[in-house]
């Protein structure tokens, strides 16, 4: 490592004889609309101007660069989910201990290390001082992937480790990241000079600080320090697991959302335009899974990654049930109130258990649930930017987002869309 890198990173923690991570030690630079993907911490912070999803995203160009084509709105569900070759509902036949769901994401990366297809995996691990705080790590030993399983909550400069990885000679890399990290990675991919790059994406719509997440846990349970697992499931339930082996399920409608501070979710996450991580080679998430994982294979590298699991994984076609329009319209009405500073419409407490029981039965499920969330996020993007950062709409909102909200009578006003002029 050169002197510049030594100032920013400290080796550790150690697992066996292998340093898992180069610990980022300096605070993030102050920037507006930033999720601290790590680019601003590299030796050329000006890269943010051409790599950031929240400045001037160009999905058609990067989709063509990564997948050889842009999303085709007339082809299946690509207008919702981005370029896709195959979609599956999937599970590992032998679930990995400590993993989120069955552990498909970490197992794919582990197989790459076992087969020597990559030199290292860039991903997140739990901070030694806070189980829920993510820290970027470079994993080189397949066995050490066991230490990075599970979900973390908070901002973490994943891409800050790209330069140290290359400096160590790791030119064949696998990266596990969320959409804003993956967009920046793809924007810089060609200039960084990897020999081989695999990108395993997870969906993301709403993130917050780790401190805010602890506040959320405090509202969910009287024993937050013993929570080991949290998952928002496609059956409209949040699942908590505890150190004593017990579990708790909370219906979405009974979550204490109204008790969270107004800025709990930052504007960046309320205006995310890529919920399904369209620039990854393969996306692994929950939305379309109906109790299992949802896998979107996007290109030949994605096919290679899934094939690497062999008969360890069970695959079947994803299902779809219900209708999303009513749910999306109700969400839009609430966002309109929230964006205008009005309190959310609250369902009477006596009704909540009834609706919570009915939603998994009659609400959107499977792929229709995934379409619902994507349309909700698209509407949220337009409405919050229009209210808080209207001058950014023309450059921040891709055409595919306008197409998603058009059925709900949300249309660009003069100067809000790139092809409209000013």
Secondary structure, DSSP 8 states (H G I E B T S, - for coil): --HHHHHHEEE--EETTEE--EEE-S-----SS----SGGGSS-GGGHHHH-HHHH--HHHHHHHHHSS---TTSTTHHHH-S-SEEEEEEESS--TT-STT-HHHHHHHHHHHTTS-SEEEEEEEETTEEEEEEEEEE-SGGGGGGG-S---S---GGGHHHHHHHTT--EEEEEE-HHHHHHHHHHHHHHT-SEEEEEE---S----HHHHHHHHHHH-S-GGGEEEEEE-TTSEEEEEETTS-EEEEEGGGS-GGGS-TTSS-HHHHT-S-TT-TTSSEEEESTTSTTSEEEEE-SHHHHHHHHTTGGGEEEE---EES--HHHHHHHHHHHHHHHTT-------HHHHHHHHHHHHHHS-EEHHHHHHHHHHHHHHHHHHHHHH-GGGHHHHS-HHHHHHHGGGT----TTSSGGG--
